[in-house]
Amino acid sequence: MASELNGGNAQAVAILARLGETMIEMIAGLLQVSKEEALTRVAASIALSDY
């Protein structure tokens, strides 16, 4: 992805960060919890996964 963008890696990181923020906001809305709680739940889920 980074190689296809004019700004290179910095722009790719910024885009991925914004996508991550948007996903957390969507999850928070679906679960009806705060963004911080949603982020904590996602992080815990990733940490406990077998992948």
Phi and psi in degrees as GROMACS dihedral restraints (atoms count N, CA, C in turn):
[ dihedral_restraints ]
;  ai    aj    ak    al  type     phi  dphi    fc
    3     4     5     6     1   -61.4    20    10
    4     5     6     7     1   -37.3    20    10
    6     7     8     9     1   -69.5    20    10
    7     8     9    10     1   -19.4    20    10
    9    10    11    12     1   -88.2    20    10
   10    11    12    13     1    -6.8    20    10
   12    13    14    15     1  -101.3    20    10
   13    14    15    16     1   144.2    20    10
   15    16    17    18     1   -61.0    20    10
   16    17    18    19     1   -37.1    20    10
   18    19    20    21     1   -82.4    20    10
   19    20    21    22     1    -6.0    20    10
   21    22    23    24     1    72.2    20    10
   22    23    24    25     1  -147.5    20    10
   24    25    26    27     1   -60.9    20    10
   25    26    27    28     1   -40.7    20    10
   27    28    29    30     1   -60.6    20    10
   28    29    30    31     1   -42.1    20    10
   30    31    32    33     1   -68.6    20    10
   31    32    33    34     1   -38.8    20    10
   33    34    35    36     1   -63.2    20    10
   34    35    36    37     1   -43.0    20    10
   36    37    38    39     1   -63.1    20    10
   37    38    39    40     1   -42.0    20    10
   39    40    41    42     1   -63.1    20    10
   40    41    42    43     1   -42.0    20    10
   42    43    44    45     1   -65.1    20    10
   43    44    45    46     1   -46.3    20    10
   45    46    47    48     1   -64.2    20    10
   46    47    48    49     1   -36.9    20    10
   48    49    50    51     1   -63.6    20    10
   49    50    51    52     1   -43.3    20    10
   51    52    53    54     1   -65.8    20    10
   52    53    54    55     1   -39.4    20    10
   54    55    56    57     1   -62.2    20    10
   55    56    57    58     1   -41.1    20    10
   57    58    59    60     1   -62.5    20    10
   58    59    60    61     1   -43.9    20    10
   60    61    62    63     1   -60.9    20    10
   61    62    63    64     1   -42.9    20    10
   63    64    65    66     1   -64.6    20    10
   64    65    66    67     1   -42.2    20    10
   66    67    68    69     1   -63.5    20    10
   67    68    69    70     1   -41.9    20    10
   69    70    71    72     1   -63.9    20    10
   70    71    72    73     1   -41.2    20    10
   72    73    74    75     1   -62.2    20    10
   73    74    75    76     1   -40.0    20    10
   75    76    77    78     1   -66.8    20    10
   76    77    78    79     1   -43.3    20    10
   78    79    80    81     1   -63.4    20    10
   79    80    81    82     1   -42.5    20    10
   81    82    83    84     1   -59.5    20    10
   82    83    84    85     1   -42.9    20    10
   84    85    86    87     1   -64.5    20    10
   85    86    87    88     1   -42.3    20    10
   87    88    89    90     1   -65.3    20    10
   88    89    90    91     1   -39.9    20    10
   90    91    92    93     1   -86.0    20    10
   91    92    93    94     1    -9.7    20    10
   93    94    95    96     1    56.3    20    10
   94    95    96    97     1    50.1    20    10
   96    97    98    99     1  -129.6    20    10
   97    98    99   100     1   173.0    20    10
   99   100   101   102     1   -70.6    20    10
  100   101   102   103     1   162.3    20    10
  102   103   104   105     1   -61.7    20    10
  103   104   105   106     1   -36.6    20    10
  105   106   107   108     1   -64.3    20    10
  106   107   108   109     1   -42.6    20    10
  108   109   110   111     1   -65.1    20    10
  109   110   111   112     1   -41.5    20    10
  111   112   113   114     1   -62.3    20    10
  112   113   114   115     1   -43.9    20    10
  114   115   116   117     1   -62.4    20    10
  115   116   117   118     1   -41.9    20    10
  117   118   119   120     1   -61.5    20    10
  118   119   120   121     1   -43.0    20    10
  120   121   122   123     1   -66.7    20    10
  121   122   123   124     1   -41.1    20    10
  123   124   125   126     1   -65.5    20    10
  124   125   126   127     1   -44.8    20    10
  126   127   128   129     1   -61.7    20    10
  127   128   129   130     1   -42.8    20    10
  129   130   131   132     1   -63.9    20    10
  130   131   132   133     1   -40.8    20    10
  132   133   134   135     1   -61.8    20    10
  133   134   135   136     1   -43.6    20    10
  135   136   137   138     1   -65.9    20    10
  136   137   138   139     1   -43.5    20    10
  138   139   140   141     1   -63.6    20    10
  139   140   141   142     1   -32.8    20    10
  141   142   143   144     1   -91.7    20    10
  142   143   144   145     1    -4.1    20    10
  144   145   146   147     1   -76.2    20    10
  145   146   147   148     1   161.2    20    10
  147   148   149   150     1   -89.8    20    10
  148   149   150   151     1     5.4    20    10
